[in-house]
């Protein structure tokens, strides 16, 4: 009977140690290195410019532009006194549409159709995969836009890169 009590105590102690080790390994695996510090949705940056009298591009600021994007153009970005805008690129889509107005009160709206090649890239165990894209072409109406140039085609986690240049009609 004494041996049974000792064995029962041994197994209880062993079981508690096993639980403690599992808990310790669970919490110790969450180090700073396992956090995902990558951009969740890569964003496309655009900026505005106009042509001066000599035909050179000059960066410009718009007082009240508006940009619609997303499914059916339901997402809206309206930034006063801005020289550009940033929108997230849709994941795993070959094209997307942007609706642009130089002034949100204007009835004229340009439609841009951007064709891109999406791709997945493995970041880390904590982050998993991210969708990035390579911009291939941009077609647009010319109500308020003179031209739209793809300046940098690779849309990835680098948030400092400008991708599209909108040349505004005067």
N, C-alpha and C positions, 0 to 999 in steps of 0.2 A: 504494500500500500504506500509506503514511504517512497519507493522507487517510482510509482505512478505519479505521485505529486511532484517529484523532482523533474520527471520527464515532461509533465504538463507545464510546469514553470519554465523549463528550457524551451519548449516549443512556443509558449506565449512570448517569451523574451525575444526569441529568434524572429517571430512573426512581427513584433513591434519594431525590431531593428530593420527588417526588410521594408516595412511601410515607411519608416523614417528615411531610409536610403532612397526610396523611390521619390518621396517628396523633395528631398534635397536635390536629387538629379533633375527633377522637373523645374525647380526654381533657379538652380544654378545654371541651367542651359539658357536662361533668358538674360544674356549679357547685352551690353550696348551694341555689340556687333550683330546681334540678331534683329535689330530694329530696321525697318525699311525707311531709308531717308531719300528714296528716289521719288521723282515727280510721278504722281498717280496717273494723271492724264496729260500727256504732252500737249503743249499749246502752240498755236501758230501766231506769230507776231506780225502785224502789218503796220505800215506807217504811211503818212500822207506827204505828197510833194506837189509842186506846181512847176510849170516851165516859166523861166524868166524871159526877158526880151531877147537874150542871147541864145535861147534854146537850151539852157542848162537847168537841171533839176535843183529845186530849192525846197528844203524841208519846210513844211507849213503846219500851222495849227488850225483846226476847225473849231468853231465856237460851240456847235451843238449837234454833232453827228450821231447817227444811230445805225446799229448793225443788228440784223436779225439772223439767226442761224438755228441749227438743231432740227429736229423732226418738225416738218411743216413750218419752219421759221418761227417757232414759238418762244425761243430764247432770245432775249433782247439785251444788248449792251448799248448804253447811251451815256457817254462820258463827255462832259462839257470841257471846253478848252483843252482838247487832246490833240496830240500829234500822231496818234495811231491807236490800235486796239489789239487785244489778245483774246483769242477764243480757243477752246479745246478742240482737238481734232477728233472726229468720231472714230471709234475703234472698229477695225476690220471692215471698213467700207471703202469701195473703190472711187467714190465720188461724194461730194457734199455741196450744198448750196448756201450762199451767203447773200443776204439782201442788204444793200448799203444806201444810205442817204447822207449827203453832206450836211444837211440840216434836218432835224427830226420833224420840223413843221412843213417841210417841202413835200409836194405831191409826187415829185419825181423820185423814183427808186431804181437803182441799178441791181441787176441780178447777176451774180457770179457763180459759175459752175466750175468747181475745182476737181480735177481728176488726180488721184494719187494712187500709189501702190503701198498698201499697208503691210507691215511685217511685224512678227513677234520677236522679242529678244529676251533671253533669260538674264535676269539681273542678279538674283541671289536666292538662297533658300527662304529668307524672310520676305523678299519682295515678289518672288515668283517671276512671271513673264509680264512684259509691258508691250503694248502696241505702239509702234512708231509708224511713220509714213514718209514716203518720198513723193514730193509734189511733182507731177508730170506736166500738167497744163492747166490753163485758166482761160475760160471763155467768159465774156461779160457783155452786158449792154452798155451803151455809151450815152446815157442821159446826162450824168454828171461826171463820168470818168472819161479821161482821155485815153489812158492805158493802165494796165495792171501788169507788173513785171514780177516774175518769180526770181527773187534775188538769191535765196538760199533754199535749195529743194529738200534738204533733210530736216524733218521735224522730229526731234528727239527730246531728251531730258534737259538740254541746254536752253535755259530760258532767256539768254542774252542775245540770241540770234534773231535778226529780222528776216522774215521769209518772203513777204509780199510788199511791193511798193505800189501804192495807189497814186497815180498821177491825176490830179483833179483838174477839170476844165475850168477856165476862168470865165 
